[in-house]
Amino acid sequence: SFLELFEKKNYELRIAGGAVRDLLSGMTPQDIDFATTATPAEMKEMFTSAGVRLINNKGEKHGTITARLHEQNFEITTLRIDVVTDGRHAEVEFTTDWEKDAERRDLTVNSMFLGLDGMLYDFFNGYEDLKNKRIRFVGKASERIQEDYLRILRYFRFYGRISEKPGDHEPSTLQAIKENAKGLAGISGERIWMELKKILLGNHVNHLVQLMYELDIAQYIGLPLDGNLDEFARVTKNIQNLCPKPMTVLTALFKVKDDVTNLDLRLKISKEEKNLGLFLVKHRQELTKAMGPEPLKPYQDFIMDSREANTNSKIYELLKYQGEEHLLREIQQWTVPSFPVSGHDLRKMGVSSGKEIGTALQQLRDEWKKSGYHMDKEELLSCLKKL
């Protein structure tokens, strides 16, 4: 086995970071990262001579080797110390000191190691914090943040994953975040967007985004200076159990379509995300349910009239945004009916010129739409006789 290779050479191997946090929380980790006292060169030699396949993925200068075993990838990283950091990336030096490695990690809940014998190595009270659902930086918050300013957003993300209630922050941590917010201006849009999306789908999102404004972070990550925080509070209530896309949640902050464009300039969001934001800004107020027995009709009409692909999914997101849970379920069951009459049917009835056929089809389409798409071919054709 894996472990035996390391033990034979007297290298220590432990599970590290997020996987330990997940295991201790009773969750199945998505991927298991290992840490070891062996250097990359030592690991390469050991794996190669044991016939284990290595996958080359440029992690080596940071000390990470990826081995392929039993159809699974294992990332194993040499213990390391950050020598120089510029707020974005670090130069590293290898060490055999487990505590030194834990010390350069971001949050206490992410800084633990688990021996494969079940022994927990926890130098910064991470287990205590995890049990109490507390999110704290390892050591001094400002030092950790200055090593990589993205850690400000990682703080928020894990807060939204682990904390029980909003507002449970150490004042000194918030102070450190506020003083270092400007550092986020130097972080790439892609990295910020990855974190932000996770925050938007986590718990306490209203609290955390309000905090981003209070702590002066918003402007450095592409959010509008005068974000609509009231609308945001309302929409985050609406979507509580509806599994929205991150963009659906975020759009509540936006007042005008320029807000979407500016976000895109800063964060390089995908085309689909940008289009969804623009769609919601444009239609969230006018496109609402009809009074009376057919509340869904405006949404159905919109889908039927639309000439674009994936209009359905945009309408689903709009209904989530508006908090219309029942309508959402109904429209997800609805299949777009196909118009029952063709030009061929009209020719058989003696309408011959192309122009007349076009006009007649359009009129019948309108009748069919008025009927809530219920009229069948017979009814429509008899309707044509009247027309």
Secondary structure as UniProt FT lines:
FT   HELIX           2..8
FT   TURN            9..10
FT   STRAND          13..16
FT   HELIX           18..24
FT   TURN            25..26
FT   STRAND          33..36
FT   HELIX           40..49
FT   TURN            50..51
FT   STRAND          53..55
FT   HELIX           60..62
FT   STRAND          64..69
FT   TURN            70..71
FT   STRAND          72..78
FT   STRAND          80..85
FT   STRAND          90..94
FT   HELIX           98..103
FT   HELIX           108..110
FT   STRAND          113..115
FT   TURN            116..117
FT   STRAND          120..121
FT   TURN            123..124
FT   HELIX           126..131
FT   TURN            132..133
FT   HELIX           141..147
FT   TURN            149..150
FT   HELIX           151..162
FT   TURN            166..167
FT   HELIX           171..180
FT   HELIX           181..186
FT   HELIX           189..200
FT   TURN            203..204
FT   HELIX           205..214
FT   TURN            215..216
FT   HELIX           218..221
FT   TURN            225..226
FT   HELIX           229..238
FT   TURN            239..241
FT   HELIX           246..250
FT   HELIX           251..253
FT   HELIX           257..267
FT   HELIX           271..283
FT   TURN            284..286
FT   TURN            295..296
FT   HELIX           297..305
FT   TURN            309..310
FT   HELIX           311..321
FT   TURN            322..323
FT   HELIX           325..333
FT   HELIX           343..348
FT   TURN            349..350
FT   HELIX           354..370
FT   TURN            371..372
FT   HELIX           377..386
//
